[in-house]
Amino acid sequence: MPGPSSGSSAGARERGRGPVVAALMLGMALAALDGTIVSTAVPQIVGDLGGFAVFSWLFSGYLLAVTVTLPVYGKLSDTFGRKPVLIAGIVVFLVGSLLCATAWSMASLIAFRVVQGLGGGALQGTVQTIAADLYPLKERPRIQAKLSTVWATSSVAGPALGGLLAGYADWRWIFLVNLPVGVVALWLIVRYLREPGRTTPSRTTAQGTRPGRRAPGRTTPASPGARTASALRHRVDWAGALAVFATGALLLTALVQGGVAWPWLSAPSFAFLGGSAVLAAVTVVIERRAAEPIIPGWVWRRRTIAAVNLALGALGLLMVAPTVFLPTYAQSVLGLGPIAAGFVLSAMTLSWPVSAALSNRVYNRVGFRQTAVIGIFLAMLILLAFPLLPFPGQAWQPALIMLLLGGALGLFQLPLIIGVQATVGWSERGTATASILFCRQVGQSVGAAVFGAVANSVLASRLADPPSPGLPRDLDSVSTALENPAALTAEALEYLRRAVDAAVDRVYLGAAVAAALALLVLLVLAPKRFPVIAEKDTD
């Protein structure tokens, strides 16, 4: 039994981890803020720099860079350690922020946003991996819930903060505010983060594994010195990294710009999609021949990781409904202002972290997969309830839907992430975590393209024979028209609101289908018990 000093020892460990946890939360806040903070400052940026026709690349360029670098940073963190990768990522992110603040044209700002994204990829993946390194399995829900809270709060607060800075200061401060926050995070990481050696993990019968079995390569370095010496012998798969980057860039460009910058059935779409397919085949060939591939084959050969990758890809798909279309619904159908619409969406950010923090009480009883199954099944039912809301309804009704959805998704996502991280050792955790985040990001890009097409298709059918001439024909134009209701007749205004309501309802039905796909993946592909590795606490 633990002696009298065990409580004080645990408290000392917690205090020692405190500065590192603070740094991780600051890094997560930076990555989350810069995904949304630019949105409300676009009018000021375009007014200063011009380039209205290409401003969407301020978001797309950042998203592209973050997504395609996640697998690369995951492998590098397994090879050289988390600390150097995270330090490099913060530095690149801060350099990109400073460059964005000095941009002289829209083209330069887009290029510098890509630089920011190159650092943001390291922030997202490595922060999640370090959090798993710092805490044993039973304590991980607590740190992950903190990170989820920071991510959700920062994502929702981003547009409001961007609007305040652009309206009352200058849009360049949107990027300059990153510098002090990033410098503090960098100092804390350099000063306090230590990567202690981990003993070689062994299989445990927990979660239904067979004792004594260990997959090839699932070992962790015995000491920091041994890890460094091992890293020096590693050969970085730069060809694979370049191939992964190029494949992801072409695919995401096709998904993000298709139906926006050019029609889906057009030469640019076919060129980008065809090029990404060819590069994907080339990437597979390169990765099969590489001694230490960026995306190793075991990521997809192990049932647990493959199933979670697909399930969280479906999560990225369904998340497009609340994050992209709910604000439009709140403003266009309910008649709320931007800030009030943000509060409707923020209801989800209140329940998600709480549910995630309490999820360990469920998965410790029924297992990781069963907990996630419960969460995604509830999420599917909640998404199906959205189209049943009355028209035009009250703001509390979609807010309640979002509150319930956040609780369900907290039970779904966090057990899967923690479960996968628990099935691999130190030397594979970065790659496994990055593969999960990569699939979720790709799912989000696919969802934006698919559900955007669904919404525009519904609107086109509703507006094919409008009651008044001159009504818009797509979602963006409808939203713009509804921002100036005085220019519309009462009949036209009512018709447009009902058209948007129908379009968003159809998107939520599509999100429910995505939830059903995730449920099917878990039931068919995921093992009933995750093969957890026992970790010895050496802190």
C-alpha positions in Angstrom: 0.0 0.0 0.0 1.2 3.6 -0.6 2.9 5.2 2.3 2.0 8.4 4.0 4.0 10.4 1.5 2.2 9.1 -1.5 -0.3 12.0 -1.5 2.4 14.6 -1.3 4.4 12.9 -4.0 1.3 13.0 -6.3 0.8 16.6 -5.5 4.5 17.4 -6.3 4.2 15.6 -9.6 1.1 17.6 -10.4 2.8 20.9 -9.5 5.8 19.9 -11.6 3.5 19.3 -14.6 1.6 22.5 -14.1 3.9 24.8 -16.2 3.9 22.3 -19.0 0.1 21.9 -18.9 -0.1 25.7 -19.0 2.1 25.8 -22.1 0.0 23.1 -23.8 -3.2 25.0 -23.1 -1.6 28.2 -24.5 -0.4 26.3 -27.6 -3.9 24.8 -28.1 -5.5 28.2 -27.8 -3.2 29.6 -30.5 -4.0 26.9 -32.9 -7.7 27.1 -32.3 -8.0 30.9 -32.4 -6.2 31.2 -35.7 -8.6 28.9 -37.3 -11.5 31.3 -36.7 -10.3 34.7 -35.6 -9.9 36.0 -39.2 -13.5 35.5 -40.2 -15.0 38.7 -38.8 -12.1 40.8 -39.9 -12.4 40.0 -43.6 -14.1 43.3 -44.6 -11.3 45.3 -43.0 -8.6 43.1 -44.5 -10.1 43.3 -48.0 -10.6 47.0 -47.7 -6.9 47.5 -46.8 -5.3 44.9 -49.1 -7.9 44.2 -51.8 -8.1 40.7 -53.2 -11.8 40.0 -52.4 -11.9 37.2 -55.1 -9.3 35.1 -53.2 -9.9 36.0 -49.6 -11.3 32.5 -48.8 -7.7 31.2 -49.1 -7.0 33.0 -45.8 -8.9 30.1 -44.2 -8.2 27.4 -46.8 -4.5 28.0 -46.8 -4.2 27.7 -43.1 -6.4 24.6 -43.0 -4.4 22.9 -45.8 -1.1 23.5 -44.1 -2.3 22.3 -40.7 -3.9 19.1 -42.1 -1.1 17.9 -44.4 1.6 18.4 -41.9 0.0 16.5 -39.1 1.3 13.0 -40.1 4.8 14.5 -40.7 5.0 16.1 -37.3 3.6 12.9 -35.7 6.4 10.8 -37.1 9.1 13.4 -36.3 7.9 13.5 -32.7 8.2 9.8 -32.4 11.7 9.9 -34.0 13.3 12.9 -32.3 11.1 13.6 -29.3 8.1 15.9 -28.7 10.0 18.8 -27.3 12.1 19.8 -30.4 9.1 19.3 -32.6 6.8 21.5 -30.5 9.5 24.2 -30.1 10.0 24.3 -33.9 6.2 24.4 -34.4 5.8 27.3 -32.0 8.7 29.2 -33.6 7.3 28.7 -37.1 3.8 29.7 -36.0 5.1 32.9 -34.4 7.2 33.8 -37.5 4.1 33.3 -39.6 2.1 35.5 -37.3 4.7 38.3 -37.5 4.8 38.0 -41.2 1.0 38.1 -41.5 1.0 41.4 -39.5 3.4 42.9 -42.0 1.6 41.7 -45.1 1.4 44.2 -48.0 -1.0 42.4 -50.3 -3.6 39.6 -50.1 -1.2 37.2 -51.9 1.5 37.8 -49.2 -1.1 37.4 -46.4 -2.3 34.1 -47.8 1.3 32.9 -48.2 2.1 33.9 -44.6 -1.1 32.2 -43.4 0.3 29.0 -44.9 3.4 29.5 -42.9 1.3 29.9 -39.8 -0.5 26.6 -40.7 2.9 24.8 -41.0 3.5 25.7 -37.3 -0.1 25.0 -36.4 0.1 21.4 -37.5 2.9 20.8 -34.9 0.9 22.6 -32.2 -2.3 20.5 -32.7 -0.7 17.0 -32.9 2.2 17.4 -30.5 0.2 19.0 -27.8 -2.2 16.1 -27.7 0.7 13.6 -27.7 2.5 15.3 -24.8 -0.7 15.4 -22.8 -0.8 11.6 -23.2 2.8 11.3 -22.2 2.4 13.4 -19.1 -0.5 11.6 -17.6 -1.2 7.9 -16.9 -4.3 6.4 -18.5 -6.6 6.9 -15.5 -5.8 10.7 -15.4 -5.9 11.5 -19.1 -9.6 12.5 -19.3 -8.8 15.4 -17.0 -6.1 16.9 -19.1 -7.9 16.1 -22.3 -11.0 17.8 -21.0 -8.9 20.9 -20.2 -7.6 20.9 -23.8 -11.0 20.4 -25.2 -12.3 23.3 -23.2 -9.5 25.6 -24.4 -10.1 24.5 -28.0 -13.9 25.0 -27.9 -13.7 28.3 -26.0 -11.0 29.7 -28.3 -12.8 28.5 -31.5 -16.0 30.3 -30.4 -14.3 33.4 -29.0 -12.1 33.7 -32.2 -14.7 35.6 -34.4 -15.7 37.9 -31.5 -12.0 38.8 -30.7 -11.2 39.2 -34.4 -14.1 41.6 -34.8 -13.1 43.6 -31.8 -9.5 44.0 -32.8 -10.4 44.8 -36.4 -13.1 47.3 -35.4 -11.4 49.1 -32.6 -7.7 48.7 -33.3 -6.3 47.3 -36.6 -6.7 44.0 -38.2 -2.9 43.4 -38.0 -3.3 43.0 -34.2 -5.2 39.8 -34.9 -1.8 38.2 -35.6 0.3 40.3 -33.3 -1.6 39.1 -30.2 -0.1 35.7 -30.9 3.4 36.8 -30.1 3.3 37.3 -26.3 1.1 34.3 -25.8 3.4 32.2 -28.0 6.6 33.5 -26.4 5.2 32.5 -22.9 4.3 29.0 -24.2 7.7 28.7 -25.8 9.5 29.7 -22.6 7.5 27.3 -20.5 8.2 24.4 -22.8 12.0 25.1 -23.0 12.2 25.6 -19.3 10.0 22.9 -17.8 9.3 20.2 -20.3 11.4 17.1 -19.6 10.9 13.9 -21.5 11.6 11.2 -18.9 12.5 7.7 -20.0 9.8 5.1 -20.1 10.3 1.5 -19.3 9.2 -0.9 -22.0 5.5 -1.4 -21.7 3.9 -4.8 -21.4 0.5 -6.1 -22.3 -2.1 -6.3 -19.7 -5.3 -8.1 -19.4 -7.2 -4.8 -19.0 -9.7 -4.2 -21.7 -9.5 -7.9 -22.7 -5.9 -8.3 -24.0 -3.8 -11.4 -23.6 -0.9 -11.0 -21.2 2.6 -11.3 -22.4 2.0 -10.3 -26.0 3.7 -7.2 -27.5 3.6 -6.1 -31.1 6.9 -5.6 -32.9 8.3 -2.1 -32.4 6.0 -1.3 -29.5 8.7 -0.3 -27.1 9.7 2.9 -25.6 13.3 4.1 -25.0 14.7 3.2 -21.6 16.2 6.7 -21.0 16.4 10.1 -22.7 20.0 9.4 -23.6 19.0 6.1 -25.2 16.2 7.9 -27.1 18.7 10.5 -28.4 21.2 7.9 -29.5 18.4 6.0 -31.2 17.1 9.1 -32.9 20.5 9.8 -34.4 20.3 6.4 -36.2 16.9 7.2 -37.7 16.5 8.0 -41.3 13.8 10.6 -41.9 11.5 9.7 -44.8 11.7 13.1 -46.5 10.4 11.7 -49.8 7.4 10.3 -48.1 6.8 13.5 -46.2 6.8 15.5 -49.5 4.5 13.0 -51.1 2.1 13.1 -48.2 2.2 16.9 -48.3 1.6 17.1 -52.0 -1.2 14.5 -52.0 -3.1 16.2 -49.1 -2.6 19.6 -50.6 -4.2 18.6 -54.0 -7.0 16.7 -52.4 -7.9 19.4 -49.9 -7.7 22.1 -52.5 -10.1 20.2 -54.7 -12.5 19.7 -51.7 -12.3 23.3 -50.4 -12.5 25.1 -53.8 -14.8 22.7 -55.7 -18.2 24.3 -56.1 -16.7 27.7 -55.0 -13.9 28.8 -57.2 -14.9 26.5 -60.0 -17.8 24.0 -60.7 -17.5 20.4 -59.5 -17.9 19.1 -63.0 -15.1 21.1 -64.5 -11.5 20.7 -65.7 -9.9 22.1 -62.5 -11.9 19.7 -60.3 -11.0 16.7 -62.4 -7.3 17.9 -62.6 -7.0 18.3 -58.8 -8.9 15.1 -57.9 -7.1 13.1 -60.6 -3.7 14.5 -59.5 -4.4 13.7 -55.9 -5.3 10.1 -56.8 -2.1 9.6 -58.8 0.0 11.1 -56.0 -1.7 8.9 -53.4 -0.6 5.9 -55.4 2.9 7.3 -55.6 2.8 7.9 -51.8 1.8 4.3 -51.1 4.8 3.0 -53.2 7.2 5.4 -51.5 6.0 4.5 -48.0 6.2 0.7 -48.7 9.8 1.1 -49.6 10.8 3.5 -46.9 12.7 2.1 -43.9 10.8 4.4 -41.5 7.7 5.7 -43.4 5.9 8.9 -42.4 2.6 7.0 -42.5 3.5 3.4 -41.5 1.3 0.6 -42.6 0.5 -0.5 -39.1 -1.7 2.6 -38.8 -4.2 0.9 -41.0 -3.4 -2.7 -40.3 -4.3 -2.5 -36.6 -8.0 -2.7 -36.3 -8.3 -0.4 -33.3 -6.4 2.5 -35.0 -8.0 2.0 -38.4 -11.5 1.9 -36.9 -10.9 5.0 -34.8 -9.5 6.9 -37.8 -12.6 6.2 -39.8 -14.9 7.0 -37.0 -13.3 10.3 -36.2 -13.2 11.1 -40.0 -17.0 10.7 -39.8 -17.0 13.0 -36.7 -15.2 15.7 -38.8 -17.9 15.3 -41.4 -20.8 15.7 -39.1 -19.2 18.6 -37.2 -19.7 20.8 -40.3 -23.4 21.0 -39.6 -23.2 22.8 -36.2 -20.0 24.8 -36.8 -20.7 26.0 -40.4 -24.4 25.9 -40.9 -25.9 26.6 -37.4 -24.7 30.3 -37.3 -26.3 30.8 -40.7 -29.5 29.2 -39.4 -29.5 31.3 -36.3 -29.1 34.6 -38.1 -31.2 33.9 -41.2 -34.0 31.9 -39.8 -34.2 33.0 -36.1 -33.1 36.6 -36.9 -30.4 36.7 -34.3 -27.3 38.9 -34.5 -23.8 37.5 -34.9 -23.0 37.5 -31.2 -26.3 35.8 -30.2 -25.8 33.3 -33.0 -22.4 32.5 -31.5 -24.0 31.9 -28.1 -26.3 29.3 -29.6 -23.3 27.4 -31.0 -21.3 27.9 -27.8 -23.9 25.7 -25.9 -22.1 22.7 -27.3 -18.8 23.9 -25.9 -20.2 23.9 -22.4 -21.3 20.3 -22.3 -18.6 18.7 -24.4 -15.7 19.2 -21.9 -17.8 18.2 -19.0 -19.0 15.0 -20.7 -15.4 14.3 -21.8 -14.0 14.7 -18.3 -16.6 12.3 -16.9 -16.3 9.8 -19.7 -13.7 7.7 -17.8 -16.4 6.7 -15.3 -18.2 5.1 -18.2 -15.3 3.5 -20.2 -13.7 2.1 -17.0 -16.9 0.1 -16.6 -17.9 -0.8 -20.2 -14.8 -0.2 -22.3 -13.7 2.4 -24.8 -15.7 1.1 -27.7 -18.9 0.7 -25.9 -18.7 4.3 -24.5 -18.1 5.7 -27.9 -21.0 3.7 -29.3 -23.3 5.1 -26.7 -22.1 8.7 -27.5 -22.4 8.5 -31.2 -25.8 6.7 -31.0 -27.1 9.6 -28.9 -25.5 12.1 -31.2 -27.3 10.5 -34.2 -30.7 10.8 -32.4 -30.0 14.4 -31.4 -29.0 15.3 -35.0 -32.2 13.7 -36.3 -34.2 15.9 -33.8 -33.0 19.1 -35.3 -35.2 19.0 -38.4 -38.2 18.6 -36.1 -37.7 22.0 -34.6 -40.6 24.4 -35.3 -40.3 27.2 -37.8 -39.1 29.8 -37.0 -38.8 28.7 -33.4 -37.0 30.1 -30.4 -33.2 30.5 -29.9 -33.3 28.2 -26.8 -34.4 25.2 -29.0 -31.3 24.9 -31.2 -29.2 25.8 -28.2 -30.7 22.9 -26.3 -29.9 20.6 -29.2 -26.3 21.8 -29.2 -26.0 21.3 -25.5 -27.1 17.7 -25.8 -25.0 17.2 -28.9 -21.9 18.4 -27.0 -22.6 15.9 -24.2 -23.0 13.0 -26.6 -19.8 13.9 -28.6 -17.8 14.2 -25.5 -18.6 10.6 -24.7 -17.7 9.6 -28.3 -14.5 11.4 -29.2 -12.3 11.4 -26.0 -12.6 7.7 -25.2 -11.5 6.9 -28.8 -8.5 9.2 -28.6 -7.4 8.0 -25.2 -8.1 4.4 -26.2 -5.8 4.6 -29.2 -3.1 6.4 -27.3 -3.2 3.6 -24.7 -2.7 0.9 -27.3 0.7 2.2 -28.4 4.0 2.9 -26.7 5.9 6.1 -26.6 7.7 5.5 -29.9 4.4 5.2 -31.8 2.1 7.6 -29.9 2.9 10.7 -32.0 2.2 8.9 -35.2 -1.0 7.3 -33.9 -2.3 10.6 -32.5 -1.5 12.5 -35.7 -3.3 9.9 -37.8 -6.5 10.4 -35.8 -6.3 14.2 -36.1 -5.5 14.0 -39.8 -8.5 11.9 -40.5 -10.8 14.2 -38.5 -9.4 17.2 -40.4 -9.9 15.5 -43.8 -13.4 14.5 -42.7 -14.2 18.1 -42.0 -13.0 19.2 -45.4 -15.0 16.5 -47.1 -18.0 17.5 -45.0 -17.7 21.2 -46.0 -17.7 20.2 -49.6 -20.5 17.6 -49.4 -22.9 19.6 -47.2 -22.2 22.8 -49.0 -23.4 21.0 -52.2 -26.4 19.6 -50.3 -27.4 23.0 -49.0 -27.0 24.7 -52.4 -29.0 21.9 -54.1 -31.9 22.4 -51.7 -31.8 26.2 -52.1 -31.6 25.9 -55.9 -34.7 23.6 -55.9 -36.6 25.9 -53.6 -35.7 29.1 -55.5 -36.2 27.6 -59.0 -39.6 29.2 -59.1 -39.5 32.0 -56.5 -42.6 34.1 -55.6 -40.6 37.3 -56.3 -38.1 38.1 -59.0 -34.4 38.7 -58.2 -34.1 36.4 -55.3 -30.6 34.8 -54.7 -29.9 31.2 -55.7 -27.2 30.0 -53.2 -26.6 29.9 -49.5 -24.0 32.7 -49.4 -26.2 35.0 -51.5 -29.2 34.2 -49.4 -27.4 35.0 -46.2 -26.3 38.3 -47.7 -29.8 39.2 -48.8 -31.2 38.4 -45.3 -28.7 40.8 -43.8 -30.7 43.6 -45.5 -34.3 42.5 -44.9 -35.6 46.0 -45.6 -34.8 45.5 -49.3 -37.1 42.4 -49.4 -40.9 42.1 -49.4 -42.5 40.4 -46.4 -43.4 37.5 -48.7 -39.9 37.2 -50.1 -38.3 37.3 -46.7 -40.5 34.6 -45.4 -39.8 32.4 -48.4 -36.0 32.9 -48.1 -36.1 32.0 -44.4 -38.1 28.8 -45.1 -35.6 27.9 -47.9 -32.6 28.3 -45.5 -34.5 26.3 -42.9 -35.1 23.5 -45.3 -31.4 23.5 -46.5 -30.0 23.4 -42.9 -32.5 20.6 -42.0 -31.2 18.5 -44.9 -27.6 19.2 -43.7 -28.4 17.9 -40.2 -30.0 14.8 -41.7 -26.7 14.3 -43.6 -24.8 14.8 -40.3 -27.0 12.1 -38.8 -26.1 9.8 -41.6 -22.4 10.5 -40.9 -23.0 9.6 -37.2 -24.7 6.4 -38.3 -21.6 5.6 -40.4 -19.3 6.1 -37.4 -21.6 3.9 -35.4 -21.4 1.2 -38.0 -17.6 1.4 -38.2 -17.3 1.0 -34.4 -19.6 -2.0 -34.3 -18.1 -3.8 -37.3 -14.4 -2.9 -37.3 -13.4 -1.8 -33.8 -12.5 -4.6 -31.3 -14.8 -5.0 -28.3 -11.8 -4.5 -26.0 -9.0 -2.2 -27.0 -5.5 -3.8 -26.6 -4.2 -1.5 -23.8 -0.5 -1.4 -22.9 0.3 -1.2 -19.2 2.5 1.8 -18.5 4.7 2.0 -15.5 4.5 5.5 -13.9 8.1 6.6 -13.7 7.5 10.2 -12.8 
